[in-house]
Amino acid sequence: MMNRSGMVNIIRTRIRTDPFKNNYDLVGKELGRGKFAVVKKCVEKTTGKEHAAKFLRKRRKGQDCRGDVVHEIAVLESAEANPYVVALHEVYETPFEIILVLECAAGGEIFNQCVADNDEAFTEKDVIRLARQILMGVACLHRNNVVHLDLKPQNVLLTSAQPLGDIRIVDFGLSRRVDSTTEVREILGTPEYVAPEILNYEPISTATDMWSIGVLTYVMLTGESPFQGEEKQETFLNISQVNVDYSQDVFEGISDLAVDFIRSLLVKNPRKRATAEQCLNHPWLISEIHHTVDAPLDEQEASQSESEPESPVPSPELVMPLYLTCPGQGELKTGRDTFSFSESFPSRTEIQQELIC
């Protein structure tokens, strides 16, 4: 059941109340931390299998937010057949927390490669494969009327870093269900990645995610953040005016098709933005279709790079080939803090005030 704000409040997963530590051992350092959650690696005692335990506080700023966590569980349940969304294993509840036991993506955030030196940074070939996986995962979400609303390098993990593995989309805390009968308007997201309609408090749609994928692809290819300003006000203004640098200096060594792909997403009018399905048919992702599909199976297997492990099998209509081209270059303009938003997202009034020149 969905309420007016796009939150789902019915789940199938049994919430366990026996002690989490009876069944799992916490190991190593934290995997990540947010304002209301912390993620730690854990090992299931009976199987020895590694998982990621996400500890979510039920009370936030003095308010009962258990329903937010239930919604996140419901979205993960709806995506259980999606190979590119992190899998939910179990759920535990204590008086103060709900613990989601999730699939462990050992390769960490793709952010690490976005800020890496050139030798370790993504090549354009890498970005094509990972972008295709992100799009297949998001296309499945959108077919189920789910929008993520916080797609960014910290929320796309890798099953392995070396060799480069497959992606897992994580953190559905801001996600919403959308349908044709209910308008959802929210001020949600991370400043550099939010779409113009978020800033204008216009209805959220699947197109809102597609803008974020455009920004994410730009960052993966260039190592630079397209809308990042010195202050949030400047960032919001850049987004509102779609101030994007497509110069050869930024996209040195990167194909024109890649730039065209990004241009199809960084479009102010949501109705004119490419959908996930349309993106999967963009020439940037399918130019090598005949070479890949027509080659004999043994040649296909022989040509598969050691840095590209076999991906989970997507639905047949979404199978796309590899497209080979040049490496991307560049470093992020600013450090990791650029990509984290530790404060609450500003109110509509605050955003409008910040956008006033």
N, C-alpha and C positions, 0 to 999 in steps of 0.2 A: 504494500500500500504506500502511495506517495502523497506527501502533503504539498501545500501550495508553494513551498520554497524548494521543491525538487528533492526533498529528503525521503528516503525509504525507511520504514520502521518495522518491517517484518523480516525475520531471518530464519533460515533452516538449521544453521549450525548450533549444536548443543554447547552452551556456555558452562564450562567446568568450574566448580568452586573448590575442588580439592587443591592442596598447595602445589603451585607450579614447580617448586624445587623438588617435589617428590618424584617428578618425572623428567626433569631437565637439569643439566648443569650449565651454568653460565661460564663462558671461557673467553679469554683474551680481552682486548680493549673494546670500548663502545664502537659500534659501526656508524652511528650518527646520532644527532641530538637536535631537537626542535624546541619550541617554546613550551609545548605541552606533552612532548613525547621523547622517549629515548629508545634507541635500537641497539640490542646487544646480541652477540653470537651465542648460541646455546647448542648443547648436544643432548639428544634424546637418549635417556639411559637404557631403554630396552633395545634400541636399534643401533645406537652409536652414530646416527645420522645428524649432520649439522643443519641447524635452522637459524633464522633470524627472529628474535623475540622483540616485538614492538610494545613497549609499556606506555599506555595512554592514560593520562589523568582523567578522571570522570568529572571533577570540578575544576572549572577554569574561570578565573576572575570572579570567584564567588558564585558562579552559576553551575547548575547541573547540566553537564554536556554529555551524559551517557548516550543520549539519542544520536549525537554526532558520530560516536564510535559504532553504534548499531548500524547506522547508515553506511559507514565505511565497510563493515562486514558484509552488508547486503550487496554492495557493489562488487566486492571481491567474489561473492558467491555467483553473481550474474556473469562474471568473467571467467569462471572455472574452466571452461573449454578453450579459452584464449591462450595460446602458447606463449604470447609475449607480455602477459600480465603476471605479476608475481602470484604464486599459488598460496592459498590459505590452508594451513594444516590443522590447527586447533585454536580454541579460544578459552582463556581462563579469566576469572573475575575475582578481585579482592575488594575489600571495602573501599579502596581508594583508586584502584586502577582496573583497566581491562587490558589483558595481554594477548596480542595476536601473534601466534606462532606461524611464521611465514617461510616460504622457500628462501634459502640463502643463496644470493647471487654473489659468488666469491670474487668476481672481477671488480666490484666497486662501481662508483659513479663514472659515467662517461665524462663528467667534468674534469677528471684527472688527465684524460688525454687532450681535452680542449685547451688546457693550460700547459701542456707538456712542451718540451723542446722539440724542434723539428724532427729529430730522429725518432721520437716516440709519439709524435702527434698523428692524428688520423690522416691517412691519404684520402684523396677523393674517392678512390675505389672503396675504402673502408666506409666512408660516409654514405655512399650509395647503398651498400648492403644494409647498414644499420638504419638508414632512413626508410628503406623499404620495410624493414621489420617494425619500426615504429608505426609506420602508416598502416600495416596490416593489423597490428594490435589496436590502433585507434579506430580503424574502420570497423572492427568487431564491436568495440565499445559503442560507436555511433549507431550501428545497426540495432543495438539494444537501448538506444536513446540515452546513453550515458555520456556526459562530457566531463573530462578530467579537470580542466580549469587551472592546472598548475604544472604544465609540461615544461620542463627545464632540465639542464644537465644533471642536477642533483637527484632528479626523480626518474632517471633512466639508468638502470644498472646493467652490468655485464655479467654473464655467467662465468667468464674468465677474462683476464686482461691480456695475458701472453700464454698461448696464442689468443688472438682476439675472439671472444665468444659471441653469444647471442644476447639480445637485449631483454630486459624485464622492466616493464613500467610499474612504478610503485607510488605510494602515498596518494590515496584517494580521499584524503580528509576534506578537500575542498570540492570534490566532484558533486555533480547534481544530475538528477534525471530530468529530461526535458521531453515534452510531447507537444502535439499540435493544439491542445486545448488549454494548456496552462502556460502563462508567461512567467519566466523566472528572471528576476533582476537582482543581481548581487554585486557588491564591491568585493571581489575576491581575486587573489593571485599574487604574483611576484612582479614588482614594478616593471622591470625590463621586458617581461614576456606578456603582459596583459594586452588585450586587443583594445582598439579605440572604443568599441561599444561598452566595454567595462567602465572606462573612464567617463563615458557619457550616460551611464546608468540606463542603457538600452537593453532589450531582452537578450539573454544568453542563448546561444545555439551551438550546434556542432561546429559551425564556422569559427567560433571563438577559439577552439582548440587548434584550428588550422593556422590561424595567425601565429600562435605560439610555436607551431612546428616550423613555420617560416623563419622565425627568430632563431630557433634551436639549430636549424640547418645552417644558417648564416654563421653562427658561433662555431659549429663543428668544422666547417670548411675553412674559416678565416682565423679563428681564434680571437675574433673581436666581437663585441656586443654592439649591435647596430643602433640601438636607441639610447645607450647609456650616456647620461649627462653628468655634470659635476654634482648636481643636486636632483632630488626627485622631481622638482618643478620642471627642470630642463628635460628630464627623461619623459615625463608626461607630455610635454609640449612636442618633443620629437615624435612620440607615438601619434599624437593627435594630428600632426601635420605630415606624418609618414616621411620623416626626414631620414632617408637611407642612402648610404654611400655605396654605390655600385662601381666605383672607379677601378681601373686596372691595378692601381696601387694596392687596393684591398684584396682583389681577386686575382693576384698574380699567380699564374700556373694553374688556374681553375677554369674549367670549360664554360663556354657561353651557355650551354644547356643548363648547367647548375645555376647560373644567375637567373635564367628564364624561369626555372623551377621556383626559386625564392620569390621572384616578382609575382608569380601567380598566387602567392599566399599573402604577401604583405600588401594587401589591397584594403583600403579603408571600409568600403561597403561590403558587409559580410555576405550579401547575396551574390557578389561577383567574385568571391574567393573560391579557389579550387577546393573540391571536396577530397576526402581521403581516397575514395575510389578513383576520382579523376587523376589525382597525383600518382597513383600506382600505374597509370597508363601514360604518364608524362614521358617524352622521349629520353629525358635524362636517365630514367630507370629502366627503359626497355629497348634501347638502341641495339643491344647485343642479343636480342631475343632469338634471331635465326641462328646465330653462331652457337649459342648455348643449347637451344632445343634440338637443332639438327645434328649436332656432333654425336658420334657414337658414344655409348655409355662409358666404355673404357677410357675414351678421350676426355669425357666430362670429368670422370673420377680423377684422371691423371692431371687435369688442369686445375683442379680445386687446390687453392693455396693452403699451405700448412697453417697459415694465419686465419683461415676461414673454416672453422668446424661446421659440420652439417647442422643446418638450422632445423628447428621443429617444423613438421610438415603443416603448412597452412592450408586453408580451404583451396580446392583446385582452381577456382576462378581468380585467386590472388597470387598464384605462383608466378614469380617474376625472375628474369635472368640477371646475371651480373653484367655491369657495364664498366668497362675498363678505361681509365683515363689518367690524368696527371695528379701528383700529390698536391695537397693544399698546404699553405704555409701561414705563419703569423702567430703572434702571441696575444693573449687578451690584454686589452688596454689597462685593465685594473685587476686586482687580486680577487681572491675567493669571496670576500665580503660583498663584492658587487652582486653576486648571485644569491645572497641570502637576505631575507627580509624578516628581521627579528621583531619588528613592531607590527601592531595590527594595521591592516590596510587602511589608509585614510578614508574618512567618510566622504560621501558624495560632495558635501559642501566644501570640505578641505581640498579635495581634488580640483573642484571648479575654481576655488580661490588660487590654487597653485598654478592653474593653467592660464590665469589672467596675466597678460603681459604687463 
